Structure formats: structure tokens, C-alpha cells
Amino acid sequence: KEHRFLRPRKLFERPNANLPHQHWLVDLTYILIEGLFWYLIGIIDLFSRYIVGWELSPSSTARDVERTIDFALAEWSFHDKEIKPIIHSDNGPQMKAKSLKKFLRDLGVLNEYSRPHTPQDLAVLERFFRTAKQEEVYRQEYLGPFEARNSLAQFFDYYNHRRPHQGIGNVTPYDKLMGYDIG
């Protein structure tokens, strides 16, 4: 009997970006506010480490992720552009929801998923969450979601515009995003 070789499955690869807005990583983490967990949904540009979008939400549904992505695309004027960032996320239920897939497909946005059991594929965003928690969240005791949202907004502004990052040549994410690091 003749042995047939099966064609190998498509190999997943860790996302890589050579330009700004090529890949956006999307994930969420928990933040304690008044004894309740809220969800910080974050979107980071892989190339520059710039936080291009975020939302603090009491729930973590696919609709919450859709809203966050939609606002980020609008803020960066991608709704009217032919080429849009590729959205890369983990395999969580919100990220794999049919409604989110349809939403992205209708906008013309490609989406990819991390390799199973490989959190390193979202390492840049996971590292950002760790930094945000160590430098902001754990140093506060938020009295409510409005206070948390305002405090986080100030931290993200600092992170994007004033905090140099070793991983991108000791420049700020904004400088890397705008190409000011080349010179």
C-alpha cells in the first residue's frame, strides 16, 4: 500500500511589522475599580509601540472589542483608506466571536490570531499591560470608573509621548510612529 504524505498545515507566525499601522495587537486585561473588575481593552501598534486605541469597560464582550477597534480606526482615519492595519489578537472568545469577524470583514480589515498556547505572539501588548499596571494602576485606588479613565488617559499620554522605550531605540512611541527617530 502506498503511503501518502499529508500537506502540512499552514504554520502560524509571530506578527512582525516594518512600518507603522501595519499590525495592531488587541487584547484585554483586568483592572480593579471599587472592588469590581473592569476590562482595559488595548490596541497597540506593533511597529512603534504606540497605544492607538483603548477603552475601559465593565464588560468584555465582542461588541466592546468592536467598539474599541472602530474608534481607533476612526481616530486614525482608516475607515476611508484602502489599506488598513491587520488586527492580531489571541484566541479568546471575544476575539473569535462571529460578530467581531463579520464586523472586521465588513470594514475590510484582516484579522489574525496568535498561535495556540503562545502568549509571546502578543508580547508587546502584554508588556505594555504590565507597565501600565506597575506604573499606574497598582499605585492608585480608583474611586470610580471616571477617575480611572482620566488617570489612565494621562498615563497613556505620558507613555506614548514622553516615555522612551528601549525596545524601539530609546525613543518615544510617538517619535517612532511619526518617523522622527530616523535622522
Buried (B, 14 or more C-beta within 10 A) or exposed (E): EEEEEEEEEEEEEEBEBEEBBBBBBBBBBBBBBEEEEBBBBBBBBBBBBBBBBBBBBEEBBBBBBBBBBBBBBEEBEBEEEEEBBBBBBBEBEBBBBEEBEEBBEEBEBEBBBBBEEEEEBBBBBBBBBEBBBEEBBEEBEBEEBEBBBEBBEEBBEEBBEEBEBEEBEEBBBBBBBEEEBEE
